[in-house]
């Protein structure tokens, strides 16, 4: 049995695939922020399945450690003279016109940024030998200061890692958790390499403890961890290179979204994942986009990650009054504890409370009837806020929803309009527990023609864990002329191919299931950034064409630099197929749960609520309507048309009624 698990801020999601029957099923459990593994173990305990089980886990442990600054106590070893590389950074100001804006503080305080005499030249030659005798003092400092993990980032170590290897071996022998830049990110750009290595050192001990505890509690199961690149990894590798798991959960959602969109015949989608704490958005143009220049908590992370943009807007986002007397929503969230006011523990008004107050959620239908909502508590929370703002509780709730929608629409424009993509050419694919309630209004604001809400919308990230392959990314900065003979480039690439093959073999992937995808980063001489292209004999011609497409010009006579060589090693897995359903002939009235007043922007309308489980393939109906699933709710706006496709996805066409 294969089980995908996604730990969220409010709920932990499970999708179960039984290979004997070919059936997929899903359920949710309340998250346990004090110990994320507790919710996982509680959920697994309820399954009637014996070990060994194959569990793929999307974890927020690394993300939270960085965002909450609760990682390990770290020291950083630098080449003498480069102690302050983390502090100097790129000298960018977080807010251009704010004279008092502070950049994020480095993860490693200055007293723990240690220098050592050595120097590797850009060509890999040794300019200054390593001062091995000085290592004893550095180790003594780390022991005295109770340092948990050591990051090592020496100048040009990507060209020659000998000095880093020597330092790493000494610190490992002294009992420290070590992250060396030639293993984490053997690429140029000193600050980004140091930042990524320090991040890895910062989160690896936390991730290691968490995964160790989880593995000890599941001794008979095979556990794998989702990475930010959309592929799986063993717990050992995830603990060693935890920086690659920073966006573990959202990456699973993107993997499943791509599979669902392509199967449903909508390959161009804007994904919209609204959970309890945050919203993740991305763009899929047949395939998901990959970024190598991401940030987490304002700190650069230069490992391949699926391109996901996150904003602090979710079902648990708190509505509040700002210093100017205006209504604001988020980024602070009520989370799982205490949760929205309607959950019975919290007192602050949230987006979920607002949807309840507006009639878009019915208390007795929420969470399949398993979780009672306190509507009066939600009303009281908005009455208190509304009184301060001079608004009724309903007007305050409607304003909170509209402000949350504005935050999320802005995020969707960042990954579409600001990247040169027209939202009118895309379908908005909405998932996450709260996504269906906001999707139609967001699509309308963007000009997108339709919304696709998957059958497993509320647990799509967990489904993505089961659809993922094993993926390893290896790279090397080479800095070669673009016209370097191709056979010479193939020789430089050979070691990366061998490394990719070896890393897949270490994960237990059979040779017949391995695929190696080489690529190269190229730029015109003098440019600051590169374009990544498949590694072919036509590399130079392909670069000129790609530059024309990306920037509107190219110069065939200009000097080209080949900066990095890369290999993506993929180990294909046996994944479940999305089931296809047949119509059962039942009319839409057979799914009617009742009619309830729902407040929209212009009016309050008596609105039918339908049970999604009784909506058959091919059924069509018009809005306003609300579709209720056990783990999510979908709002169809007035004038919109909805249809159930063969995968039980709900397709909403805006203004088509």
N, C-alpha and C positions, 0 to 999 in steps of 0.2 A: 504494500500500500504506500502511495506517495502522498505527502501532505505538504502544502505550502502554507507558511505562517508569516504574517506581516504584523509587526508590532507598531501600533499607532499611538497617538497621544491620548485618545479617549477609548478606543476599542482595539482589541487584537483580533485579526481576521484569520480564518482557517478555510482552506479549500482542500478537499480530500478526493483523490482519484483512486478508485478501486480497479486495478487492471483486470481482475477476474470478470467483473460485470461491465467494465468500460464506463461506469457511472461517475459523474462529478457531483459533489455536494459541497455546501458551504455553511458556515455559521460564524458567529461573533461571540467574544467574551469581553467583559470590561477589563481594560488595561490596568496594570498595577505599577504605577510610576516608581514606587520605592524599590521594586525588583521586577523588571520586565519578564524574567523567566517564570515568575509565579503564575501569570496569566496563561503563558504557553503550557505549562505543566497541567494547570487546571483544565484547559481546553482539551489537551491530549488524553487526559484521564477519562474524559467522557466518551472517547471513541471505543467502539467495540472491535478493536484490532490488536493483535499481538505482535510483538517485535519479531523480526526486525522490520522497522518502518523506515522509509526514505523521507527524511524531513528536510525541506529547503526553507531557510529562515532569512527573512529580511529584517535586519535589526536597526534600531535607532540609537543604539548605545554609543557608537562613535560620534554620530551627529550631536547628540545631547551633551557628550563630554566636552565638545568644542564650544557649542553655543552657550552652555552654562559655565564654562571654564572650570570643569571638574575633572580634568585629566590628571595624568601622572606629573610628578615633580621631575623636570627635565633639565639636563645640562647639554650644551652645544659646544662641540670642539671645532674650532675654525683655524685656518691658516693665520699665522701671526700677521696682524694688520687688518684683518677682516672681521674683527670681533663684533662690530656693530652693523653687520649687513642686514640683520632682521629689523633693526631700529630705523636705519636709513631708508630701507625699502626702495620704492620708486619715487619718493618725495611727492606723491600724489596727495591732494587734499580731498577728504571725503565729501566735502561740500564746497564748491568753488568759491562762493561768495560769503561763506561763514568764517569769519576770522577766528572764531573760538572752537571750531570743530576739531576734535582730536581723532587721529587715526587709531585703529584698534591696537591695544598694547600687545607687544610680542609675547608669545607663549613662554619664552625663556627669558627671565629677568637678567639684567646685565651681569650681576655677580656670578651667574652660572654660565655665562658665555666665555668659554676658555680658549686661549690661544696656544698654538704650538708652532715652533720654528720648523718650517718645511716649505718647499715650493715646487710644484709641478708646472712645467711650461705648457703653452697651448698645444704644442705638438706632442705632448706626452713625455718629453724628456725631463730629467730631474735637475732642476736649477739649484735647489738647496736640499741636502739630505735631511731626512726626518730625525729630529732630536729625540731619540728613543729614551734617553735618560730622563727627560722631562715628564714622561708619562706617569712615573710614580707619584709625582706631586699632583697631577690632575686626578688620578684615581683616588688619592688620599682626600682631596677636596670633595669629591663626589661622595665618598664614604662618610666623611665628617658631616656633610650637609644632607644626608639621607636621600640622595638622588635616586629615583626609581629607574629612569631610562636615560640613555645617552644618545644624542644625535651627533653624527659626524658629517661635516660638509667642508671638504678642502678644495682649494682652487684647482680647477681643471682635473678633478679626480675622474671625470667621465672619460678623459683621454688616457689616464693611467691610474688605476685604483690601488697601486701597491701601498702607498702610505696609509690610505684609509683602511685597507685590509689589515695592516700591521697594528694600527690603533684599535680597530674593532676586536681583534683577537685578544688583546690585552684586557680590554674592558669586559669582554665576555668571560674570560678566565677569572676576572674579579667578581663575577656574579651579576653584572648589570644586563638589563634589556637594551640591546643596541640596534640603532637604525643608521645605516651608512648610505650616503647619497648615491654611491655607485650602484647600489642594489635597488634603492627606491626610485630614483629618477636620474639615470646616467645621461643627462642632457645639459646643454649650456643654459645660460641665464642664472647667474649666481644667487640672486635673491629668491627667485621662484623655487630653485632647487633646495635652498636652505629652508625655506618656509615649508615645503612639502615634506622634507625629511624631519623637521621639527614636529610637524603635525603628526606624522606617523609615530614618532617616539612618544608624543603626548597621549595618543589614544590607544596604542598597542597594549600597554599593561592593563588598561581598563577592559578592553575587548578580550584579552586573554583570560582574565579572571571570570568574566561573564560567560564566555564560551566553555571554559573549563567546568564551571558550575553546571551549565546546561548539559554538557556531555556526561558528567558524573550522574546526573539525574535520569539520563536516558542511555544506560550502558549498552542496551541491545539494539539501538537504532543507529542508522547511518545518517549523520547530520551534515548538511552543507550550508554555506552562507552565500547570500546574494551580494554581488559587488556592484559598484556604481556604474560599471560598463555594461551592465545587463547580462552578465554571466555569473556562473556559480564558482565557488572555491571551497576547498576543504577548510575546516575550522583552524587547522594549524597555519595554513597560508593566510587566512583572514586575520589571525592574531598577529602574525609576523608583519603583514602589510595592511594594517587596519585602515590606513588612509584611503585605500581603494574601496572601502565600505561606507564612506561618508554618506552617500545617497542610496543606501542599500534598499530600503523599502520603496521609495518612488521609482527606482529603476525597474522593479518588478512590474509596477503598473504600466510603465511604458512598453515593456516587452509584450504584455498581454494586450495592450491597446493596439499595437501594431498588428498582432495576429487577428484580433477581432475586426479591425477596420478593413484589412485586406480580404478576410473571408466574406465580409458583408458587402464588398464592392465599393468601399469608400476609402481608397488608399491615401487621400490627402485629408488629414484631420489635424485640428488643434485639440490637444488633449487637455482636459480640465478635471483635475483630481482634488475635490474638496473634502477634506476630512474634518475632524473635530478641532484641530489646532491650527492647521495651515492649509494652503492651497498650492498645488504644484501644477504648472502648465508647461506644455512643450509642443513642438511642431513635428509632425510626421509627414514626409512627402514620399510615400512608398516605404521608406525606411526611417527609423528614428535618427535624429541628428546626434553627433558626438562632439563634445567639447573637450579641449585639452587646456583650457584657460579659465577654469572655474574658480569661485571663491566660496568659502564657508566661514561665516562669522567675520567677514571682511578680510580674510587671509587667503592668499592664492594657493590653489591646489592644482598642480600641473600633471595630473595623471588622467588618462582617458575616462570620461564620465559621460553618460547620456545627458544631453543638453536639457536640463530641467531648471526652470525659473520658479522660485518659491516666494510667496508672500504670506505674512502672518494674518490670514483671514480664513476662518473655519467656522464650523457650527458652534464651537465653544468660544469664539471671539467675543470679548466683553464690550458692551456699549457703555460709553462714559461721556462726561461733559468736560470739554477742554477749558483752558484758562480764559479763552475768549467767549465762553458761554455757548459754544457750538457743540453739536452732537458728533461724536467720533466712535469708530468701531475698530477694535484690535490695536496693535498686534498681540496684546496680552490675552491669554486664553484661560478659561476655567478648567480646561484639561479634563482628566478622568476624575480627579479629586480636587475640589468638591463637585465639579461638573456644572452644567447649566442649572439655573434655579429650579427648573421643572423636574430635574432628577431627584430633588428632595433634600439636597445637602447644601448647595450653593445659595447665595443671596443676590448675586450680581446678574443683571440682565445680559443675555447672550443672543447670538443670531438664532440658535435653536429655539430659545424662548420666544423670539420675535415671530418665527414661522408658526409656532403653536398658537400665539395670540391672534395671528392673522387667519387662523383656521386652515392653514395649509398642512398642518399636522393635526390629526385627531388623536387625543390621548389614548383611547382604547384600541387604536390600530397600530400604535407605535411599537416597533421591534417585535412584530408578530404577536402583540398582546402580552409578551413576556415581561415587559417593563412598564410599570404604571408611571404616567407623567402627572405632575401636580400643576394643573393649569392655573389655579388661583395663585400659587407661589410665583409663577412666571408673570402673571398680571401684576402682582404686587411689586415685583422688581421693576417693571416698566412704569408703573404708576409713580414710584418714587423718583425715577430718573426724569419722567415726563413732567412732574411737578416742578422740578428745578429748571426745566427748559421751557415751561409754559405750553406743554403739549399734552394731549390725551395719551393714554397708554397705547392705543391703536396707532395713532399718528407717529408716536415715538418708535414703535416697533416697525412700522412701514419705512420710516427714515433709516433705521438701523439696517434693514435689508437692502435698501437702495445704496447706502454708503458702502456696505460690504460688496455689493455688485460692482460699484465703481472701482474699488480696489482691485477686484479680480479682472475686470475688463481692462484696466491699465496694464496688468501683468500679461494678459493675452496679447495686447498691442505690442508689448516689448518683444515678444518672440515671433510676431508676425509682421505688422506694419513697419516696425523699426528695423526689421531684417529684409525688407523689400518684398514681403509676401502680402497679397491682398486677401483678407479674411473671407471675402465673397467667393473665393475659389475653394474654400475648405468647409468641411463638416466639423461641427463642434462635438467631440466625443467626451461625454461627461461620465465621471465615475466618482468613487468615494461615497461615504455614507450620506453626505449632504449635497453632492453634486447635482442630482436630479431636480432638486427644488429650485435651483438658480440658473440652470443651463439655458432654458428658453429665453429668459430675459437677457442673459449675457449675449447669446447669439444675436438677438435683436439689436442690442447696442453695438455689436461689431459689424453687423451686416451679413453675417454668415447665414446661408439659406436654410440649414437644417441642423438638427441635433440627433446624435446617436447615443442612446443610453444602453450599454451592454446588459445582457441577461444577468451577469455576475458583477454588476456595477459596484456594489458596496464592498466586494471582496476581490476586485480585479487585481490589485497588487499581489495578493496571495496567489491568485491564479497564475500570474506571471512567473512566480517562483517555479511552478511546475512546467512552464513552457520554455524555460531558459536552458541554454547550453553551458558547458564549461568554457570560459573565455579567459585567456591570458594575453596581456599586452606587454611586449618587450620593445625597447627602443635604444638608440645609440646616436649621439651627435657625431657627425663625421666631417662637416664643413669642407665639402669637395666642390670643384667647379662643376657647373651643370653639364658641361660637355665631356665629363670623364667617361672613357670607354665603358660600355655596358658590362663586358666581362669583368672589368675591375670592380664595378659596383656589386656584381654578383658575388665576388670573393668577399667583399666587406659585409655583405648580407648573410653569408653562410653561417656565421657564428650566431646570429640572431635566430635563424631558422632552427639551428640545433638547440638553442635555449628554449624556444617555443615548444619544440617537440618534447624536450626533456620535462618541461613543466606540466604538459598534458599527461605524459607518462606517469609523473609523480602523483597525479590525481586519479590514476587508474583507468585512463581513457585508452581503449584499444587503438592500435595504429590505423585500422580500417575506418575509424570514426573521427580521425583527426583531419582538420583542414587548416592550412597555413596561408594567411593573406598578407603578403608584403606590401608596403607602401613607402613613400618618401615625402619629405617636406621640402619644398623649394620656394625660392624668393628671388627677386632681382637684387643684385648687389646694392647695399645701402638701405634696403627696406628693413623694417623692424619685425614683420610677421610673415608667416609662411602659409602656403597652400599645400594641403595633403592630397597626394595623387597615388593611384595604384602603380605598383612597380612594374613597368613594362619597358621594352626597348624604345618605345616612342615617348619616353618620359618628358623630354624637353619640349617636343611639339605639344604634348598634352598640357604642359604647364602654361604655355603661351595662350592656348585656347581657354583654359580655366581662368586665367587672369583676365582675359577679355570678358568672360561671362560674369565674373565676380565684381570687377571694377570698371568695366566699360572701356578698357584700353589694354594694349600689349605692345611690346617692343622687341621684335625678333632679333634686333642687333645688340640688345643690351646683355651684359654679363649676368649669368644666372648662377646662384649658389644652391647646391644640394646640402641642406642643413642637417636633417635627421633621417635615419633609416628606421623603419618600424615593421613589426610583424604582429599581427593579431592571430593568435593560435586558438582555434575553436575545436572543442570536443563535443560532437553531436550526441544528444541524449534521446532516449525514447520518451516522447512527450505525448500527452493526451490530445486527442483531436476534439475540436468543438462539435458537440452533437447537433444534428440537423433534425428538426421536428416537422411533423405533418399537421395540416389543419384538422380540427376535430368537429367543425361545423357548428359549434355553439355560438349563439349570437352574443353581442357585446353586453346585452342586458343581463345575461346569466352571470356576469362578473360584477354586477353592481352591488356595492356594499352599503350604499346609502347616499343621501344628498345632504351637504352641509354648507353653511355660508362661508365663503372664502373672500378675503379682502385683497383686491388688486389695486393698482395705482389709481384707477379712475372710479372704481365702484366696488361694492360688495355684491357678489353674485352667488346664488344657490348653485352649487357645483357637484356633479356626480363623482363619487370615489369608486374606483374599480380595483378588484383583486387581480393582481398581475398573474397569479397562478391559474386563473380561469380565463385569461385572454389568449385565445388560440391564434395560431399562425394565420396571417392574412387579414385579421380583423382591423377595421378602420373606424375611427371615431374622431369627433371634433372637440376642440376646447371651448370653454374652460373645462378641464377635467384634472383629476388627481389619480395617479396610478400608485397603488400601495403594494410594496414588496415587504417581506418580513424584515429586511435589513436596510431598506431605503425607501424614499418617497419621491415621486416624479410629478412635477407640475407642468401641465399643458395649458398654455395661455389662451385667452379668448381669441378666436379667429385662426388658431393653429390647427393643423391636421396631424393625427398620429396613426401609425400603422405598426403592427407586429410582424417582424420578418421571420425567415425560416430558422434563425438562431435564437428566437425569442428576444432579440433586441427590440427596443422601442425606437422607431424613427419618427421624429417630430419635424414636419415641414412648416416653416413659419409663414403665417398669413395665407395658407392654402385652403382654409375651410371655405 
